[in-house]
Amino acid sequence: MPTTSHASDASDTHWRDRLSYLTSGDVDLPLLVQKLSLGGLEHWEPGHVRKVWALEPDFLNAEGFLFGGYYGVLADQVATFAAMTVLGDEEVMRTASLHVDYYRPTAKGPLTLTGNVTNKSSSLLHVEIDFMRPDGKLAARAQAVFALRAAT
């Protein structure tokens, strides 16, 4: 499915170039992403990303709902994409904290995930991730914190 990305400008970085590549629709996803069935990214702009995930039946628990730990995997991916929208070429990041609150069980998809950068300082970057069910209800919300370091 065709995707959209942020328009190129003078402040583009290798991080933003990677996001544009990921939203181009013509991308070979890394093996880890393929094995975990994470999928790619639909849209990005500075401070915000969106992806739609089809909800793989293999990740449902015995009760028929999405396995809670999988929210964390998806949240980390989406938060990373959101962080990439605001990083400079001279910065790298590592996940320092990830917290997920669950509101309602999810049995079918697709899920729409949005990631929004809520704060960036010289050493920390905060992102909030929402998981929306097809009925428009919030399934879960996650908060991620990244430690920022200078690239070596």
N, C-alpha and C positions, 0 to 999 in steps of 0.2 A: 504494500500500500504506500503511495507517495506520502512523503512527510514534509514538514516545513522546518526552517531554521532561521536564525537571526541573520539579518543582512550584514554583509561584510563591511567593516569600517577600519579606520587607522588603528584602533585599539585592539584589534584581534590578536589573540595569542595562540600558541600551539594548543592550549586547552580548548579554546573556541574552535580552532580548526578541526580538532578531533570531534567535537560535538556536531559540527556541520557535516563531517564525514558520516557520523553515526545516524544522522537524520536524512541522509541523501537517498536512502532506499536501496542503494546498491553497495552493500557492505557485507563483508565476511566477518561475523561476530567471533570474538575470541573463543577458544575451545571451552574455557571455564563457563562462559556465558551460555554457550550451547548446551553443555552438560547439565547445567542447572535450569535450563529452559527459561532464562530471564528475559530474552528478547532485547530489542534495542530501545530507541528513543524516538518519540514522535515530533516533539517541538522543544525549542529552547529559545530563551532570550535572557539578557542579563538578570540574574537573580531568580530565575524561574525555569522549571522544566515540566514537561508532561509526557507520560507514556501510557499506553493502553496495553494491558496484559490479559491474554485470553483465558487465564485460569486453567492450568493444566489439571486434568482429573487425577493424575498420579500424585498430586500434592494434597489430596483430600484425606482427612483422618477417618477413623472407623465410623464416626457419626455422619460423614459426608460433608464436612466443612473444611475450608482451607486450614492446613496445619499451621499453628501459630508461629512456629519458628521460621516459616517461609516468609512471613511478613517482614521479619528482620533482614533476611537476605535481599528482598526487594527494596526495603527501605534504605539499606546501605548503598545499593546500586543507584537509586534515584537521588539520594542525598549527595553522592559523589558527583553525579552529573550536574546537579544544581551548584555545587561548590565550584566545579570547573568553569562555570559561566562567569565567575568573578575573580578567579585566580590570575595572577600575573605570571609571565614566563619564568620569573625568578623564584616562584613559590612551588612547593610540593606540600602534600597533606597526608595525614594518616588519621583513620577513625580513632577517636579517643573515647567516645561514649555513644551508645545507641540505646534508646528507650522506646518501647512500643506500648501504647494503650489500645486495648481492644474494646470496641463498642457493640458490634453485632457480628454474629457469625456470617460467613460468606460461603455459599454453596455453588454459585454459578457466576460466570463472568459475562463480559469482560469487566475487569477492574480498571478504573482510571486512577492513576497515581500522579500527584503533583508534588513537586518539591520547591520550596521557597526559602531563599537565604534570608534569615531574620537578623543576623548580625555578623560582622566581620571586623576583627581587631587585628593587631599585628601578630598575634600568636594563636588565636582561636577563630573558628568559623562555625556558626550555628545554622542548621537547616531544619525546617519542619516539613514533614511528608504526610499527605492525606491520601487515604485509600477509599475511593468512592465506589459503591456497588452500582450495578446497572439500574437499580430502582432510585438512584440519586441519594441514598442514605450513606452516611459515613460509617465505614466498617472499622477503621482503625486510624490512629494518628501516631506518628513517630517523630522523635526529636533526635537529631544527630549532631555531635560536636566533633570537629576536626581540629587536630593540632597542626599548625602551619609552621613550616620550616623553610629556610633558604635552600634552593636547589644547589646541588653540588656537582 
